[in-house]
């Protein structure tokens, strides 16, 4: 829980200077920071000389297969040599990758809750689901949607799925809390209607767990009993640049690889 809060606040600070610009520029900024971080880690951990030598060995083995195609012993030997050096190349790159993956995972989640989804627009339908905790008995729950939405149907108790569902309609831009009262307990779930870039949360959990890393924008349910989670699903967002619309991850990977390849010689790094 605390790690999620720290990661969310750190990402907010990183993106604060670009808050009024289109999403693409925030992705470009985070791609640049990621590339610099990866290059520094590779410079500290990997051996450019060993990586370069291993790549040369792989190329030499493949070239030998092409040149000596009439000598089956040479072909077989070169083939197994290429497999060996390919495995060695993978091992040489494994340590830096293991060092950067934890931070990249946290960054991916933070980017997805901002660039992978958008707030609801006025007029759109919002489905809210409250999942009951194991052992919870009969529950009577009430939902107050606040000024940003209104209920369009009464709550539906889905006994087989152990959940209570509501259907709302977004009516006004803004950020508010959905308030759910059940069995004398009160809990909330954030709702954002309108436009702009926000850290959005599809689910608010009752207890901290590994699943909580996927939904870092909110804390835990204030009064969890008798619920396990309260969830909704924000619409997906595409990021546009020069008239091209694509998922944020595609832009991020393209930009990160391009920047890392452009700067690797300056850092003395070999991939």
FENVENFEN-V499631 format. One record per residue. N is the residue number from 1. SS is DSSP state (a for helix, b for strand, c for the rest). PSI is psi in whole degrees, 0 to 359 (* if undefined). Layout:
N/SS/PSI, N/SS/PSI
This chain:
1/c/312, 2/a/323, 3/a/319, 4/a/314, 5/a/317, 6/a/316, 7/a/320, 8/a/316, 9/a/321, 10/a/319, 11/a/322, 12/a/319, 13/a/319, 14/a/324, 15/a/353, 16/a/317, 17/a/340, 18/a/17, 19/c/329, 20/c/359, 21/c/162, 22/c/156, 23/a/328, 24/a/322, 25/a/329, 26/a/320, 27/a/319, 28/a/318, 29/a/314, 30/a/328, 31/a/318, 32/a/314, 33/a/320, 34/a/315, 35/a/315, 36/a/318, 37/a/314, 38/a/319, 39/a/320, 40/a/316, 41/a/316, 42/a/321, 43/a/323, 44/a/321, 45/a/316, 46/c/167, 47/c/105, 48/a/323, 49/a/315, 50/a/321, 51/a/316, 52/a/316, 53/a/320, 54/a/318, 55/a/321, 56/a/322, 57/a/320, 58/a/315, 59/a/320, 60/a/320, 61/a/318, 62/a/321, 63/a/322, 64/a/322, 65/a/321, 66/a/322, 67/a/324, 68/c/51, 69/c/344, 70/c/358, 71/c/99, 72/a/328, 73/a/319, 74/a/320, 75/a/313, 76/a/314, 77/a/317, 78/a/324, 79/a/313, 80/a/328, 81/a/318, 82/a/323, 83/a/317, 84/a/312, 85/a/333, 86/a/317, 87/a/320, 88/a/319, 89/a/318, 90/a/316, 91/a/319, 92/a/330, 93/a/352, 94/a/316, 95/a/311, 96/a/323, 97/a/317, 98/a/330, 99/a/326, 100/a/341, 101/a/316, 102/a/315, 103/a/322, 104/a/324, 105/a/313, 106/a/320, 107/a/318, 108/a/316, 109/a/316, 110/a/322, 111/a/323, 112/a/323, 113/a/349, 114/a/314, 115/a/345, 116/c/349, 117/b/162, 118/c/162, 119/c/158, 120/b/150, 121/c/150, 122/c/133, 123/c/342, 124/c/154, 125/b/139, 126/b/121, 127/b/122, 128/b/134, 129/b/128, 130/b/113, 131/b/131, 132/b/145, 133/c/154, 134/c/136, 135/c/356, 136/c/135, 137/c/211, 138/c/132, 139/c/130, 140/c/115, 141/b/145, 142/b/139, 143/b/127, 144/b/110, 145/c/345, 146/c/186, 147/c/346, 148/c/348, 149/b/165, 150/b/150, 151/b/139, 152/b/355, 153/b/160, 154/b/158, 155/b/143, 156/b/123, 157/b/113, 158/b/94, 159/c/317, 160/c/326, 161/c/357, 162/c/58, 163/b/162, 164/b/128, 165/b/142, 166/b/155, 167/b/125, 168/b/168, 169/b/127, 170/b/135, 171/c/334, 172/c/140, 173/c/148, 174/b/176, 175/b/130, 176/b/177, 177/b/133, 178/b/128, 179/b/122, 180/b/129, 181/b/126, 182/b/130, 183/c/39, 184/c/356, 185/b/151, 186/b/131, 187/b/164, 188/b/158, 189/b/128, 190/b/149, 191/b/131, 192/b/127, 193/b/138, 194/c/229, 195/c/189, 196/c/178, 197/c/119, 198/c/154, 199/c/106, 200/c/154, 201/c/122, 202/c/342, 203/b/141, 204/b/122, 205/b/159, 206/c/329, 207/c/149, 208/c/135, 209/c/182, 210/a/327, 211/a/332, 212/a/335, 213/a/337, 214/a/348, 215/c/70, 216/c/355, 217/c/344, 218/c/157, 219/c/199, 220/c/162, 221/c/136, 222/c/320, 223/c/83, 224/c/321, 225/c/134, 226/c/24, 227/b/151, 228/b/327, 229/b/156, 230/b/129, 231/b/158, 232/c/177, 233/c/113, 234/c/149, 235/c/149, 236/b/154, 237/c/137, 238/c/146, 239/b/130, 240/b/139, 241/b/127, 242/c/38, 243/c/0, 244/b/124, 245/b/132, 246/b/164, 247/c/147, 248/a/326, 249/a/324, 250/a/312, 251/a/314, 252/a/313, 253/a/317, 254/a/313, 255/a/318, 256/a/314, 257/a/318, 258/a/316, 259/a/317, 260/a/318, 261/a/325, 262/a/332, 263/a/355, 264/c/325, 265/c/325, 266/c/330, 267/c/357, 268/c/39, 269/c/144, 270/c/127, 271/c/*
